[in-house]
C-alpha cells in the first residue's frame, strides 16, 4: 500500500469490523490487521477504542433527525407519480400514506420526487380545438 492510498478514507463494513475484533482477540497485530483491510494502523486502533467505549457494539449512532419515510414509502411515492404524472403532491401523499401512523408532509413528498429527478408536474391536457374554431383562428 502506498502512502497516498493510506490517506484515503475507507469505511469498514460490518463484516470487516467483526473480523478486526476477532482477529485482535486471536492475537493478530495492528499492522497485520491494517494490511488485511487496507486501512492504517491508527484507523484500526481508533476503531478498537471506539468498540471498547461502546461496550462491544460495532454500530455507531447517526446524528440528525431520522427520516419519516422508509425505502418502501419512497418507492411507492415514485411509483404513484409515474403511473399518473398529473397527480398533485397532495394527492400522491394522500394515496401513498393512507394508513401511515405519521404521514410525511407535502414538502417531504416533494423532496423525494425532486431527488428522483421528477421536478415539475405535467400540465393538464387541453381540449382539442374544433375544425370550426381552428378555421376561425387562421383568418
C-alpha positions as CSV (number, residue, x, y, z in Angstrom):
1,X,0.0,0.0,0.0
2,X,1.4,3.4,-1.0
3,X,1.4,6.4,1.2
4,X,-1.3,8.1,-0.8
5,X,-3.6,5.1,-0.6
6,X,-3.3,5.1,3.1
7,X,-4.5,8.7,3.3
8,X,-7.8,7.8,1.6
9,X,-10.7,7.3,4.0
10,X,-12.2,3.9,3.9
11,X,-15.5,2.9,5.5
12,X,-15.3,-0.6,7.1
13,X,-18.2,-2.9,6.5
14,X,-19.9,-4.7,9.5
15,X,-18.2,-7.9,8.5
16,X,-14.8,-6.2,8.4
17,X,-15.4,-4.7,11.9
18,X,-16.3,-8.2,13.3
19,X,-13.2,-9.7,11.6
20,X,-11.0,-7.0,13.1
21,X,-12.3,-7.6,16.6
22,X,-12.0,-11.4,16.2
23,X,-8.5,-11.1,14.7
24,X,-7.3,-8.8,17.5
25,X,-8.7,-11.3,20.1
26,X,-6.8,-14.1,18.3
27,X,-3.6,-12.1,18.8
28,X,-3.1,-10.5,15.3
29,X,-1.1,-7.3,15.4
30,X,-2.4,-3.9,14.4
31,X,0.0,-3.8,11.5
32,X,-1.3,-7.2,10.2
33,X,-4.9,-6.2,10.5
34,X,-4.2,-2.8,8.8
35,X,-2.7,-4.7,5.8
36,X,-5.5,-7.1,5.6
37,X,-8.3,-4.5,5.5
38,X,-6.4,-1.7,3.6
39,X,-6.5,0.9,6.4
40,X,-3.9,2.5,8.6
41,X,-2.8,1.1,12.0
42,X,-4.2,4.3,13.5
43,X,-7.6,3.5,11.9
44,X,-7.6,0.0,13.4
45,X,-6.6,1.5,16.8
46,X,-9.3,4.1,16.7
47,X,-11.9,1.6,15.7
48,X,-11.0,-0.7,18.6
49,X,-11.0,2.1,21.1
50,X,-14.5,3.1,19.9
51,X,-15.6,-0.5,20.0
52,X,-14.4,-0.8,23.7
53,X,-16.1,2.5,24.6
54,X,-19.4,1.4,23.1
55,X,-19.3,-1.9,25.1
56,X,-18.6,-4.1,22.1
57,X,-21.1,-2.6,19.7
58,X,-19.9,-2.1,16.1
59,X,-22.8,0.1,15.2
60,X,-22.5,3.8,15.8
61,X,-25.3,6.2,16.4
62,X,-26.2,8.5,13.5
63,X,-26.6,12.2,14.0
64,X,-29.5,14.2,12.7
65,X,-33.3,13.8,12.6
66,X,-34.5,10.3,11.4
67,X,-36.3,10.1,8.1
68,X,-40.1,10.0,8.2
69,X,-40.3,7.8,5.1
70,X,-38.6,4.5,4.6
71,X,-37.3,3.0,1.3
72,X,-40.7,1.4,0.6
73,X,-42.6,4.7,1.1
74,X,-40.1,6.4,-1.2
75,X,-40.6,3.7,-3.9
76,X,-44.4,4.0,-3.6
77,X,-44.3,7.8,-3.9
78,X,-42.3,7.5,-7.2
79,X,-44.5,4.6,-8.5
80,X,-47.7,6.6,-7.9
81,X,-46.2,9.7,-9.6
82,X,-45.1,7.7,-12.6
83,X,-48.4,5.9,-13.1
84,X,-50.4,9.2,-13.1
85,X,-48.0,12.1,-13.8
86,X,-50.8,14.7,-13.4
87,X,-51.3,13.9,-9.7
88,X,-50.5,16.8,-7.4
89,X,-48.1,16.3,-4.5
90,X,-51.0,16.4,-2.0
91,X,-52.9,13.7,-4.0
92,X,-49.8,11.5,-4.1
93,X,-49.3,12.0,-0.3
94,X,-53.0,11.1,0.3
95,X,-52.8,8.0,-1.8
96,X,-49.5,6.6,-0.6
97,X,-49.8,7.3,3.1
98,X,-53.4,6.4,3.8
99,X,-52.8,4.1,6.8
100,X,-49.5,5.6,7.9
101,X,-49.2,6.4,11.6
102,X,-47.1,9.5,10.8
103,X,-47.7,10.6,7.2
104,X,-45.0,12.7,5.7
105,X,-45.6,16.4,5.0
106,X,-46.3,17.5,1.4
107,X,-42.8,19.1,1.3
108,X,-41.2,15.7,2.2
109,X,-43.1,14.1,-0.7
110,X,-41.9,16.9,-3.0
111,X,-38.3,16.4,-1.8
112,X,-38.5,12.7,-2.6
113,X,-39.8,13.4,-6.1
114,X,-37.1,16.1,-6.6
115,X,-34.4,13.7,-5.5
116,X,-35.6,11.2,-8.1
117,X,-35.4,13.9,-10.8
118,X,-39.2,14.5,-11.0
119,X,-39.2,18.2,-10.6
120,X,-42.2,19.7,-12.4
121,X,-45.6,18.3,-12.8
122,X,-47.0,17.8,-16.3
123,X,-49.7,20.3,-17.4
124,X,-53.3,19.3,-17.6
125,X,-54.5,18.1,-21.1
126,X,-56.2,20.8,-23.0
127,X,-59.3,20.1,-25.1
128,X,-58.8,19.8,-28.9
129,X,-59.7,22.8,-30.9
130,X,-62.6,22.0,-33.2
131,X,-62.4,22.5,-37.0
132,X,-64.7,25.5,-36.9
133,X,-62.6,27.3,-34.3
134,X,-59.3,26.3,-36.0
135,X,-60.5,27.9,-39.2
136,X,-61.6,31.0,-37.3
137,X,-58.2,31.3,-35.8
138,X,-56.4,31.3,-39.1
139,X,-58.5,34.1,-40.5
